Amino acid sequence: LMRTADISVVLVLTAFLVATCSGAVQPTRSTENINGIPGGNSNGNVSFATSCDPGVNESFQTAISYLYSFWFPPSQAIFTNITQRDPLCCMAYWGSAQTLLHPIWDFPTDRLAAGWDLMQQAQMCVLSLNSSGRSITDRELSYIDSAFDFFQPQDVDNADRLRNYASAMEKIFIENAETDENSIVLYGLSLMAVGYYIDDSSQGYINEKKTLLLETLVTLSNPNNPGALHYVIHSMDQPGFASNALWAADRYGSVAPAVPHALHMPSHIYVDLGKWEEAISSNRDSMNRAFEDANETMNHDWIHASNFLSYSYLQLALDDYSEALVQSYPDLDLVDPQYDDAARVICHYLIERRQWEVAAEFVIEDWIPDSKFNWTQGPYVFIYSYFTQLIGRIETNQTADAPASYQNMLLANQSLGWPDWELTELPYWRDSFTGLLNSGAAWIEWISDRESGIKMMESVVEYQDNTFQPEIGHLLSAREQIARMYEMQGNFSAALDQYQKALEKRPDRFWLLYGAGNAAQQLQLNQTAFEFFSKLVLLSNTNYTPPVVDGVVQPPANSTKMVRPAVQQAEAFVKAFLASALDLTSVDSAPLPVSTNKEESPGGGRKHLPRWSLWAIIFLLGIALVALIFVFAIVVVKRPSREPEDDFLYEDSLVSDE
């Protein structure tokens, strides 16, 4: 049975759709430029009615559009500017407080006092407004009351504070959705914030699915609402769900191109779906906009996008571009660094390049000096660092040193004050770190007891399958790790099964395709190996040239592209497979090469082998096309002509059938 509130939601959404069709909801677009912050078509369409002086309305719409795109500092600056121009614009105090909330990013523990101060100013503004003869609507008062209750000092845990806020937003939504699309946008965001915070994966991500529905309905009347598009992407940022938000990802960046985060967010969906060229373009645009916004320095927007950019480079085996990005890090002019993203850029580079010898001795401070990043301000990066070191030591058979890496992971975890550390309350962080720590424990167990280690990793696989796990949140998925365990034991059948399951959720990952192809080759399942290896060859042999990123030295145009031994193995297999097929020999009994691939050595690469596979495929497709045209021509030529009388008889038969 539906609860009363759910029925109310359905009725309200129906009314909103009716209003949409009748044209009652009409968004507006800000066109001003405030303190060098662009407005106009660079923000999207928003329409947030207030009782403020009409002279600040355009500024208010710009501030709201930035708030919806999580561009909090410029949004707060504009709201503050509004209170100076119109001290009786009470909603501007509300807006400033909203920029401190940071839903789904973190909980504003250290910002509650500032938010409470702003909401007290909003309450005083309301009193002054009433005595001045100006009025304020009940709808505006409801928004102010909801934020007042959220920020006020009270003995309530964070989860309940968020739930209470979502309940308040639900009430505003029910009362105003027919004429105020913002009530829908903000209610959807509050639901998602609760879902992120309490981790509703065990309930089938019900809150995120509600957010998807609510925000999608907003786009029916206002396809350029930046908040609706943004929150659709966040709600579906999870392998297995991402395809539901592809339409929003394709649109959002062009709707709000002034905002670095808006340009970056589509790449969350592109990465989930294995759309690497789109992900590269999205993050390049974001980094260039952030570089411009920060006066040619690298702020947290730039570094966050660089994490997704580097990971996308690595899936296309564009190792020279990833290497250029990593090598640029020590010389970056950093402002407000994003520690976790910076660490993952380097760790991903070592893991995806299979530079195991380097990884085995990896210490993050040796790559970027502590004086540059002050790593102790983000101690969780050492969990990433020592996990990378642990995997490097396993892969290089330095198993005697591996336990030390794991112990350092535990020490780094303890330094966070687990479970009291603020960010570990959020599933994104808690689940990521729990997955890494438990994976490390499984590897240590595997060293001494293979079967026991695999059982431990199976539990991590189950954990990651049933918790919130964004793609970039972990360095290696547990399923990829257990597949590698099976490979190292020579159980290629089990490894192939795990790689295939991993690809179902995370398509077109370089090492998942290679792992599946290699396991199938070892099992002499040549058709299966060909399917995976041919995808790998096409993925890595693209002629795609990434766009230029501001602030990063690009590889020389005439430089020789690095080629991974894994690609050379795949090319050799595909070539032999196609040659066997053209010779009309039995595919399954053909003498195809068996893997002799060694892990890639640090640095350097080799030139490409001739792309026999691509030419062979083109040749076969050409033959098939010619044959198809030939058959079609024969059918047309031999088809007997029909006399005009026959057509009339045919028409008569249709009439008579009626």
C-alpha positions as CSV (number, residue, x, y, z in Angstrom):
1,L,0.0,0.0,0.0
2,M,1.2,3.5,-0.7
3,R,1.5,5.8,2.2
4,T,-0.5,9.0,2.3
5,A,2.6,11.1,1.4
6,D,3.3,9.0,-1.6
7,I,-0.3,9.5,-2.9
8,S,0.1,13.2,-2.3
9,V,3.3,13.2,-4.4
10,V,1.6,11.5,-7.3
11,L,-1.3,14.0,-7.2
12,V,1.0,17.0,-7.0
13,L,3.1,15.7,-9.9
14,T,-0.1,15.3,-11.9
15,A,-1.0,18.9,-11.2
16,F,2.5,20.0,-12.1
17,L,2.2,18.2,-15.5
18,V,-1.2,19.9,-16.1
19,A,0.3,23.3,-15.3
20,T,3.3,22.5,-17.6
21,C,1.0,21.7,-20.5
22,S,-1.0,24.9,-19.9
23,G,2.1,27.0,-19.9
24,A,1.7,28.1,-16.3
25,V,5.3,27.3,-15.4
26,Q,7.7,29.6,-17.3
27,P,11.4,29.6,-16.5
28,T,13.5,32.7,-17.0
29,R,17.2,33.1,-17.9
30,S,19.7,35.3,-16.2
31,T,21.7,37.5,-18.6
32,E,23.9,39.6,-16.3
33,N,27.6,39.4,-15.5
34,I,28.3,39.9,-11.8
35,N,31.8,40.7,-10.6
36,G,33.2,38.9,-13.6
37,I,31.1,35.8,-13.0
38,P,29.3,35.0,-16.3
39,G,25.5,34.9,-16.5
40,G,23.2,34.5,-19.5
41,N,23.2,31.3,-21.5
42,S,26.1,30.0,-19.4
43,N,23.9,29.1,-16.4
44,G,20.8,27.4,-17.6
45,N,17.2,28.4,-17.0
46,V,15.8,29.0,-13.5
47,S,12.8,30.8,-12.2
48,F,12.7,31.4,-8.5
49,A,10.1,33.9,-7.5
50,T,10.9,36.1,-4.5
51,S,9.6,39.3,-2.7
52,C,12.9,41.0,-3.1
53,D,13.4,44.2,-4.9
54,P,13.0,43.7,-8.7
55,G,16.4,45.2,-9.2
56,V,18.2,42.2,-7.7
57,N,16.0,39.5,-9.3
58,E,18.5,38.8,-12.1
59,S,21.3,38.4,-9.6
60,F,19.1,36.1,-7.6
61,Q,18.4,33.8,-10.5
62,T,22.2,33.6,-11.3
63,A,23.0,32.7,-7.7
64,I,20.3,30.0,-7.7
65,S,21.6,28.5,-11.0
66,Y,25.1,28.3,-9.5
67,L,23.7,26.8,-6.3
68,Y,22.0,24.1,-8.3
69,S,25.3,23.3,-10.0
70,F,27.2,23.1,-6.7
71,W,29.3,26.2,-7.6
72,F,29.0,27.3,-4.0
73,P,31.6,30.1,-3.6
74,P,30.4,32.3,-6.5
75,S,26.8,31.6,-5.5
76,Q,27.4,32.7,-2.0
77,A,29.2,35.8,-3.2
78,I,26.2,36.8,-5.3
79,F,23.7,36.2,-2.4
80,T,25.9,38.3,-0.1
81,N,26.0,41.1,-2.7
82,I,22.2,41.0,-2.9
83,T,21.8,41.5,0.8
84,Q,23.9,44.6,0.5
85,R,21.8,46.0,-2.4
86,D,18.5,45.0,-0.8
87,P,18.8,44.3,3.0
88,L,15.2,43.2,3.0
89,C,15.7,40.4,0.5
90,C,15.3,37.7,3.1
91,M,15.6,34.8,0.7
92,A,19.2,35.9,-0.1
93,Y,20.1,34.9,3.5
94,W,18.4,31.6,2.9
95,G,20.4,31.2,-0.3
96,S,23.7,31.9,1.4
97,A,22.9,29.3,4.0
98,Q,22.1,26.8,1.3
99,T,25.6,27.2,-0.1
100,L,26.9,25.8,3.2
101,L,24.7,22.7,3.1
102,H,26.7,20.7,0.4
103,P,24.2,17.9,0.1
104,I,25.7,14.5,-1.0
105,W,29.2,15.9,-0.7
106,D,29.7,16.0,3.0
107,F,27.8,16.9,6.2
108,P,28.2,20.6,7.2
109,T,29.4,19.9,10.8
110,D,31.9,22.7,10.7
111,R,29.5,25.0,8.8
112,L,26.4,24.6,11.0
113,A,27.3,27.7,13.1
114,A,27.7,29.9,10.1
115,G,24.4,28.6,8.6
116,W,22.7,29.3,11.9
117,D,23.9,32.8,11.9
118,L,22.6,33.4,8.4
119,M,19.2,32.0,9.2
120,Q,18.9,34.2,12.3
121,Q,19.6,37.1,10.0
122,A,16.9,35.8,7.7
123,Q,14.4,35.7,10.6
124,M,15.3,39.3,11.6
125,C,14.9,40.3,8.0
126,V,11.3,38.9,8.0
127,L,10.5,41.0,11.1
128,S,12.0,44.1,9.5
129,L,10.2,43.4,6.3
130,N,6.8,43.2,8.0
131,S,7.4,46.5,9.7
132,S,8.5,48.2,6.5
133,G,5.2,47.6,4.7
134,R,6.7,45.1,2.3
135,S,5.4,41.5,2.4
136,I,6.8,38.0,1.9
137,T,4.9,34.9,0.7
138,D,4.1,31.9,2.7
139,R,6.1,29.8,0.2
140,E,9.3,31.9,0.9
141,L,8.7,31.6,4.7
142,S,8.5,27.8,4.3
143,Y,11.9,27.7,2.6
144,I,13.3,29.9,5.4
145,D,11.8,27.8,8.1
146,S,13.2,24.6,6.6
147,A,16.7,25.9,6.7
148,F,16.2,27.5,10.1
149,D,15.3,24.1,11.6
150,F,18.2,22.4,9.8
151,F,20.9,24.8,11.0
152,Q,19.7,25.5,14.5
153,P,21.7,24.0,17.4
154,Q,20.0,20.8,18.5
155,D,20.8,17.4,20.0
156,V,20.0,15.5,16.8
157,D,22.3,13.2,14.9
158,N,23.3,14.0,11.3
159,A,21.1,11.4,9.7
160,D,17.9,12.5,11.5
161,R,18.7,16.2,10.8
162,L,18.8,15.3,7.1
163,R,15.6,13.3,7.3
164,N,13.8,16.1,9.1
165,Y,15.0,18.5,6.4
166,A,13.8,16.2,3.6
167,S,10.4,16.0,5.4
168,A,10.2,19.8,5.4
169,M,11.1,19.9,1.7
170,E,8.4,17.3,1.0
171,K,5.8,19.6,2.6
172,I,7.0,22.6,0.5
173,F,6.8,20.4,-2.5
174,I,3.3,19.2,-1.9
175,E,2.1,22.7,-1.3
176,N,3.9,24.5,-4.2
177,A,4.9,22.1,-6.9
178,E,2.1,23.0,-9.3
179,T,3.5,26.6,-9.7
180,D,7.1,26.3,-8.4
181,E,9.4,23.8,-10.1
182,N,12.1,24.7,-7.5
183,S,10.2,22.9,-4.9
184,I,10.5,19.7,-7.0
185,V,14.2,20.3,-7.7
186,L,15.0,20.8,-4.0
187,Y,12.8,18.0,-2.7
188,G,14.5,15.6,-5.1
189,L,17.9,16.8,-3.9
190,S,16.9,16.3,-0.3
191,L,15.8,12.8,-0.9
192,M,19.0,11.9,-2.7
193,A,21.0,13.5,0.2
194,V,19.2,11.2,2.7
195,G,19.8,8.2,0.3
196,Y,23.5,9.0,0.1
197,Y,23.9,9.5,3.8
198,I,22.1,6.5,5.1
199,D,23.0,4.3,2.2
200,D,19.6,3.0,0.9
201,S,21.2,0.3,-1.3
202,S,19.5,-2.4,0.7
203,Q,16.2,-0.7,-0.3
204,G,17.0,-0.7,-3.9
205,Y,18.2,2.9,-4.0
206,I,14.6,4.0,-3.6
207,N,15.5,7.6,-2.8
208,E,17.7,8.0,-5.8
209,K,15.0,6.5,-8.1
210,K,12.5,9.0,-6.7
211,T,15.0,11.8,-7.4
212,L,15.3,10.6,-11.0
213,L,11.6,10.7,-11.4
214,L,11.1,14.1,-9.8
215,E,14.0,15.8,-11.7
216,T,13.0,14.2,-15.0
217,L,9.5,15.7,-14.7
218,V,11.0,19.1,-14.2
219,T,12.9,18.8,-17.5
220,L,9.6,18.2,-19.3
221,S,8.7,21.8,-18.8
222,N,12.2,23.2,-18.5
223,P,14.8,21.1,-20.3
224,N,17.5,23.6,-19.3
225,N,17.0,23.5,-15.6
226,P,20.6,23.0,-14.3
227,G,19.5,21.5,-11.0
228,A,17.2,18.9,-12.5
229,L,19.9,17.8,-15.0
230,H,22.6,17.8,-12.4
231,Y,20.6,15.7,-9.9
232,V,19.5,13.2,-12.4
233,I,23.2,12.5,-13.1
234,H,24.1,12.2,-9.4
235,S,21.1,10.0,-8.7
236,M,22.2,7.4,-11.3
237,D,25.9,7.7,-10.8
238,Q,26.3,3.9,-10.2
239,P,27.3,1.0,-12.4
240,G,24.1,-0.6,-13.6
241,F,22.0,2.6,-13.3
242,A,24.0,5.1,-15.4
243,S,22.3,4.5,-18.7
244,N,19.2,6.1,-17.2
245,A,21.0,9.4,-17.0
246,L,22.8,9.4,-20.3
247,W,20.3,11.9,-21.8
248,A,21.0,14.3,-18.9
249,A,24.8,13.9,-19.2
250,D,24.6,14.7,-22.9
251,R,22.8,17.9,-22.1
252,Y,24.0,19.3,-18.8
253,G,27.4,20.7,-19.9
254,S,26.0,22.7,-22.8
255,V,23.3,24.1,-20.5
256,A,25.7,25.5,-17.9
257,P,29.1,25.9,-19.6
258,A,30.2,28.6,-17.2
259,V,30.4,26.1,-14.3
260,P,33.4,23.8,-14.1
261,H,31.4,21.2,-12.1
262,A,28.6,21.2,-14.7
263,L,31.1,20.5,-17.5
264,H,32.7,17.7,-15.4
265,M,29.6,15.9,-14.1
266,P,28.6,14.3,-17.4
267,S,31.8,12.3,-17.2
268,H,30.5,10.4,-14.2
269,I,28.0,8.8,-16.5
270,Y,30.4,8.4,-19.4
271,V,32.9,6.6,-17.2
272,D,30.2,4.3,-15.8
273,L,29.2,3.4,-19.4
274,G,32.8,3.2,-20.8
275,K,32.3,6.2,-23.1
276,W,36.0,7.3,-22.9
277,E,36.2,9.9,-25.6
278,E,33.2,11.7,-24.2
279,A,34.6,11.5,-20.7
280,I,37.9,13.0,-21.9
281,S,36.1,15.9,-23.7
282,S,33.9,16.5,-20.6
283,N,36.8,16.7,-18.2
284,R,39.0,18.7,-20.6
285,D,36.3,21.4,-20.8
286,S,35.9,21.4,-17.0
287,M,39.6,21.7,-16.4
288,N,40.0,24.5,-18.9
289,R,37.1,26.4,-17.4
290,A,38.4,25.9,-13.8
291,F,41.9,27.0,-15.0
292,E,40.4,30.2,-16.3
293,D,38.2,30.7,-13.3
294,A,41.1,30.3,-10.8
295,N,43.3,32.8,-12.7
296,E,45.4,30.0,-14.3
297,T,45.9,28.0,-11.1
298,M,44.7,24.5,-10.3
299,N,41.9,24.4,-7.8
300,H,39.8,21.5,-6.5
301,D,37.6,21.5,-9.6
302,W,40.7,21.1,-11.9
303,I,42.2,18.3,-9.8
304,H,38.9,16.5,-9.4
305,A,38.3,16.5,-13.2
306,S,42.0,15.4,-13.8
307,N,41.3,12.2,-11.9
308,F,38.5,11.2,-14.3
309,L,40.5,12.5,-17.3
310,S,43.6,10.3,-16.4
311,Y,41.5,7.3,-15.8
312,S,39.8,7.7,-19.2
313,Y,43.2,8.1,-20.9
314,L,44.3,4.8,-19.4
315,Q,41.3,2.9,-20.6
316,L,42.2,3.9,-24.2
317,A,45.8,3.0,-23.5
318,L,46.7,6.7,-24.1
319,D,49.5,6.2,-21.6
320,D,51.6,9.1,-22.9
321,Y,48.8,11.6,-22.1
322,S,48.3,10.1,-18.7
323,E,52.0,10.3,-18.1
324,A,52.2,13.9,-19.1
325,L,49.4,14.7,-16.6
326,V,51.1,12.8,-13.8
327,Q,54.4,14.4,-14.5
328,S,52.8,17.9,-14.4
329,Y,51.5,17.4,-10.9
330,P,54.7,18.4,-8.9
331,D,54.8,21.7,-10.8
332,L,51.2,22.7,-10.4
333,D,50.2,26.0,-8.9
334,L,47.7,24.5,-6.5
335,V,44.8,26.3,-4.8
336,D,42.6,24.3,-2.4
337,P,43.9,20.9,-3.4
338,Q,41.6,17.9,-3.7
339,Y,43.8,15.3,-1.9
340,D,41.9,12.1,-2.7
341,D,41.7,12.9,-6.4
342,A,45.4,13.8,-6.6
343,A,46.4,10.5,-4.9
344,R,44.1,8.4,-7.2
345,V,45.5,10.0,-10.3
346,I,49.0,8.7,-9.4
347,C,47.7,5.3,-8.0
348,H,45.6,4.7,-11.1
349,Y,48.5,5.5,-13.3
350,L,50.7,2.9,-11.7
351,I,48.0,0.2,-11.5
352,E,46.6,0.7,-15.0
353,R,50.1,0.8,-16.5
354,R,51.0,-2.3,-14.6
355,Q,54.1,-0.7,-13.3
356,W,54.4,-3.1,-10.5
357,E,58.0,-2.7,-9.6
358,V,57.4,1.0,-9.1
359,A,54.2,0.4,-7.2
360,A,55.9,-2.0,-4.9
361,E,58.1,0.8,-3.5
362,F,55.5,3.6,-4.0
363,V,55.5,6.4,-1.4
364,I,53.2,9.2,-2.4
365,E,55.4,11.9,-0.8
366,D,58.2,10.9,-3.2
367,W,55.9,11.8,-6.2
368,I,54.5,15.1,-4.9
369,P,56.4,16.7,-2.0
370,D,54.4,17.1,1.2
371,S,55.3,20.8,1.1
372,K,53.2,21.0,-2.1
373,F,50.1,19.1,-1.1
374,N,50.4,18.9,2.7
375,W,49.2,15.3,2.6
376,T,48.7,15.1,6.3
377,Q,45.6,17.3,5.8
378,G,44.1,14.4,3.9
379,P,45.4,11.3,5.6
380,Y,43.0,9.0,3.8
381,V,45.3,9.3,0.7
382,F,47.7,7.0,2.5
383,I,45.1,4.2,2.3
384,Y,45.2,4.6,-1.5
385,S,49.0,4.8,-1.4
386,Y,49.7,1.7,0.7
387,F,47.0,-0.3,-1.2
388,T,48.8,0.4,-4.4
389,Q,52.1,-0.6,-2.8
390,L,50.5,-3.8,-1.5
391,I,49.2,-4.8,-5.0
392,G,52.7,-4.0,-6.4
393,R,54.3,-6.3,-3.9
394,I,51.9,-9.1,-4.6
395,E,52.4,-8.8,-8.4
396,T,56.2,-8.8,-8.0
397,N,56.1,-11.8,-5.6
398,Q,57.5,-9.7,-2.8
399,T,55.0,-11.4,-0.5
400,A,57.2,-11.1,2.6
401,D,56.9,-7.3,2.4
402,A,53.2,-7.2,1.6
403,P,52.0,-7.4,5.3
404,A,53.9,-4.2,6.0
405,S,51.9,-2.4,3.4
406,Y,48.6,-3.7,4.8
407,Q,49.6,-2.6,8.3
408,N,50.3,0.9,7.1
409,M,46.8,0.9,5.5
410,L,45.4,0.1,9.0
411,L,47.5,2.8,10.6
412,A,46.4,5.4,8.1
413,N,42.8,4.3,8.7
414,Q,43.3,4.7,12.5
415,S,44.6,8.2,12.0
416,L,41.2,9.2,10.6
417,G,39.6,8.5,13.9
418,W,37.4,5.7,12.4
419,P,34.4,5.6,12.8
420,D,34.2,9.1,14.2
421,W,35.8,10.9,11.3
422,E,33.2,13.1,9.7
423,L,33.5,11.9,6.1
424,T,33.3,8.2,7.0
425,E,29.7,8.8,7.8
426,L,29.0,9.2,4.1
427,P,28.6,5.8,2.3
428,Y,30.8,7.0,-0.6
429,W,33.8,7.3,1.7
430,R,33.0,4.5,4.1
431,D,32.3,2.0,1.4
432,S,35.4,2.9,-0.6
433,F,37.7,2.6,2.3
434,T,36.0,-0.5,3.7
435,G,36.4,-2.2,0.3
436,L,40.1,-1.3,0.1
437,L,40.9,-2.4,3.6
438,N,39.0,-5.7,3.3
439,S,40.6,-6.3,-0.1
440,G,44.0,-5.8,1.5
441,A,43.1,-8.3,4.2
442,A,42.0,-10.8,1.6
443,W,45.3,-10.6,-0.2
444,I,47.3,-11.1,3.0
445,E,45.3,-14.2,3.7
446,W,45.7,-15.4,0.1
447,I,49.5,-15.4,0.5
448,S,49.3,-18.1,3.1
449,D,46.0,-19.8,2.2
450,R,44.7,-19.5,-1.3
451,E,41.2,-20.8,-0.8
452,S,40.7,-18.8,2.4
453,G,41.9,-15.6,0.7
454,I,39.5,-16.2,-2.2
455,K,36.6,-16.7,0.2
456,M,37.5,-13.4,2.0
457,M,37.6,-11.6,-1.4
458,E,34.2,-13.1,-2.3
459,S,32.8,-11.3,0.7
460,V,34.3,-8.1,-0.5
461,V,32.7,-8.7,-4.0
462,E,29.3,-9.2,-2.3
463,Y,29.8,-6.1,-0.2
464,Q,30.7,-3.9,-3.3
465,D,27.8,-5.3,-5.3
466,N,25.4,-4.3,-2.6
467,T,26.7,-0.9,-1.5
468,F,27.1,2.5,-3.2
469,Q,30.2,2.1,-5.4
470,P,31.0,4.9,-7.9
471,E,33.5,3.9,-10.5
472,I,36.4,6.1,-9.4
473,G,35.8,5.5,-5.7
474,H,38.0,2.4,-5.6
475,L,41.3,1.7,-7.3
476,L,40.5,-1.9,-8.2
477,S,37.1,-3.5,-7.9
478,A,36.9,-6.6,-5.8
479,R,35.7,-8.6,-8.7
480,E,38.7,-7.7,-10.8
481,Q,40.9,-8.6,-7.8
482,I,39.3,-12.0,-7.3
483,A,39.6,-12.7,-11.1
484,R,43.3,-11.9,-10.7
485,M,43.6,-14.3,-7.8
486,Y,42.1,-17.1,-9.9
487,E,44.5,-16.2,-12.8
488,M,47.5,-16.5,-10.5
489,Q,46.4,-19.9,-9.4
490,G,45.9,-21.1,-12.9
491,N,42.1,-21.3,-12.6
492,F,41.3,-19.6,-15.9
493,S,37.7,-20.8,-16.0
494,A,36.8,-19.1,-12.8
495,A,38.8,-16.0,-13.8
496,L,36.9,-15.7,-17.1
497,D,33.6,-15.9,-15.3
498,Q,34.6,-13.1,-12.9
499,Y,35.9,-10.9,-15.7
500,Q,32.7,-11.4,-17.7
501,K,30.6,-10.5,-14.7
502,A,32.7,-7.4,-14.1
503,L,32.3,-6.2,-17.7
504,E,28.5,-6.5,-17.4
505,K,28.6,-3.5,-14.9
506,R,31.7,-1.8,-16.1
507,P,32.0,-2.1,-19.9
508,D,35.1,-1.5,-22.0
509,R,37.6,-1.4,-19.2
510,F,41.0,-2.2,-20.7
511,W,42.2,-4.7,-18.2
512,L,38.8,-6.4,-17.8
513,L,38.8,-7.0,-21.6
514,Y,42.3,-8.2,-21.5
515,G,41.7,-10.5,-18.6
516,A,38.7,-12.1,-20.2
517,G,40.5,-12.5,-23.5
518,N,43.6,-13.9,-21.9
519,A,41.7,-16.4,-19.8
520,A,39.7,-17.6,-22.8
521,Q,42.9,-18.0,-24.8
522,Q,44.4,-20.1,-22.0
523,L,41.3,-22.2,-22.1
524,Q,41.6,-22.4,-25.9
525,L,38.1,-20.9,-26.3
526,N,39.3,-19.1,-29.4
527,Q,36.0,-17.6,-30.5
528,T,35.5,-16.1,-27.0
529,A,39.1,-14.9,-26.8
530,F,38.7,-13.2,-30.3
531,E,35.6,-11.3,-29.1
532,F,37.4,-9.8,-26.1
533,F,40.7,-9.2,-27.8
534,S,39.2,-7.6,-30.9
535,K,37.4,-5.2,-28.6
536,L,40.6,-4.5,-26.8
537,V,42.5,-3.8,-30.1
538,L,39.8,-1.5,-31.4
539,L,39.7,0.3,-28.0
540,S,43.5,0.9,-27.9
541,N,44.2,1.4,-31.6
542,T,41.9,4.4,-32.0
543,N,43.2,7.3,-34.0
544,Y,41.6,9.6,-31.5
545,T,43.7,12.6,-30.5
546,P,42.7,14.0,-27.1
547,P,41.9,17.8,-26.9
548,V,44.5,20.1,-25.3
549,V,44.2,20.7,-21.5
550,D,45.3,24.1,-20.2
551,G,48.2,23.9,-17.7
552,V,49.4,20.4,-18.9
553,V,52.3,19.9,-21.2
554,Q,51.0,17.7,-24.1
555,P,53.0,14.8,-25.6
556,P,54.9,15.9,-28.7
557,A,52.8,15.5,-31.9
558,N,55.4,13.3,-33.5
559,S,56.1,11.2,-30.5
560,T,55.8,7.4,-30.8
561,K,52.7,6.2,-28.9
562,M,53.4,3.8,-26.0
563,V,52.1,0.3,-26.7
564,R,51.3,-2.1,-24.0
565,P,52.5,-5.7,-24.3
566,A,48.9,-6.7,-23.6
567,V,47.8,-4.9,-26.8
568,Q,50.6,-6.7,-28.8
569,Q,49.4,-10.0,-27.5
570,A,45.8,-9.2,-28.4
571,E,46.8,-8.0,-31.9
572,A,48.8,-11.2,-32.5
573,F,45.9,-13.4,-31.5
574,V,43.3,-11.5,-33.6
575,K,45.7,-11.6,-36.6
576,A,46.1,-15.4,-36.2
577,F,42.4,-15.9,-35.6
578,L,41.4,-14.1,-38.8
579,A,44.1,-15.8,-40.8
580,S,42.8,-19.1,-39.6
581,A,39.2,-18.1,-40.5
582,L,40.2,-17.0,-44.0
583,D,42.0,-20.3,-44.5
584,L,38.7,-22.0,-43.7
585,T,40.4,-24.2,-41.0
586,S,38.6,-25.2,-37.8
587,V,38.6,-22.2,-35.5
588,D,38.7,-24.2,-32.3
589,S,41.6,-26.4,-33.5
590,A,43.7,-23.6,-35.1
591,P,47.2,-23.2,-33.8
592,L,46.7,-19.8,-32.2
593,P,49.3,-18.2,-29.9
594,V,49.2,-18.8,-26.2
595,S,49.8,-15.9,-23.9
596,T,53.4,-15.1,-23.1
597,N,52.7,-11.5,-21.9
598,K,54.9,-10.1,-19.2
599,E,53.7,-7.3,-17.1
600,E,54.6,-3.9,-18.5
601,S,57.9,-2.6,-17.3
602,P,58.1,1.0,-15.9
603,G,58.3,3.7,-18.4
604,G,58.7,3.5,-22.2
605,G,56.9,1.4,-24.8
606,R,57.3,-0.1,-28.2
607,K,56.0,0.8,-31.7
608,H,52.8,-0.7,-33.0
609,L,52.8,-3.9,-34.9
610,P,51.0,-3.6,-38.3
611,R,47.2,-3.4,-37.8
612,W,46.5,-6.7,-39.6
613,S,43.3,-7.2,-37.7
614,L,41.7,-3.9,-38.8
615,W,42.6,-4.4,-42.5
616,A,41.3,-8.0,-42.4
617,I,38.0,-6.9,-40.9
618,I,37.6,-4.1,-43.5
619,F,38.4,-6.7,-46.2
620,L,35.8,-9.1,-45.0
621,L,33.1,-6.4,-44.6
622,G,33.8,-5.3,-48.2
623,I,33.3,-8.8,-49.5
624,A,30.1,-9.1,-47.6
625,L,28.8,-5.8,-48.9
626,V,29.6,-6.7,-52.5
627,A,27.9,-10.0,-52.1
628,L,24.8,-8.4,-50.6
629,I,24.5,-5.9,-53.5
630,F,25.0,-8.7,-56.0
631,V,22.1,-10.8,-54.5
632,F,19.9,-7.8,-54.3
633,A,20.5,-7.0,-58.0
634,I,19.6,-10.5,-59.0
635,V,16.4,-10.5,-57.1
636,V,15.3,-7.1,-58.6
637,V,16.3,-8.1,-62.2
638,K,14.5,-11.5,-62.1
639,R,11.3,-10.1,-60.4
640,P,8.5,-10.4,-62.9
641,S,6.9,-7.1,-63.9
642,R,3.3,-6.5,-63.1
643,E,0.7,-5.1,-65.6
644,P,-1.4,-2.1,-64.6
645,E,-4.5,-4.3,-64.6
646,D,-2.8,-6.4,-61.9
647,D,-2.6,-3.4,-59.7
648,F,-6.3,-2.7,-60.1
649,L,-7.1,-6.3,-59.3
650,Y,-4.9,-6.1,-56.2
651,E,-6.7,-2.9,-55.0
652,D,-10.1,-4.5,-55.6
653,S,-9.1,-7.4,-53.5
654,L,-8.2,-5.1,-50.6
655,V,-11.6,-3.4,-50.8
656,S,-13.4,-6.7,-51.0
657,D,-11.6,-8.0,-47.9
658,E,-13.1,-5.1,-45.9
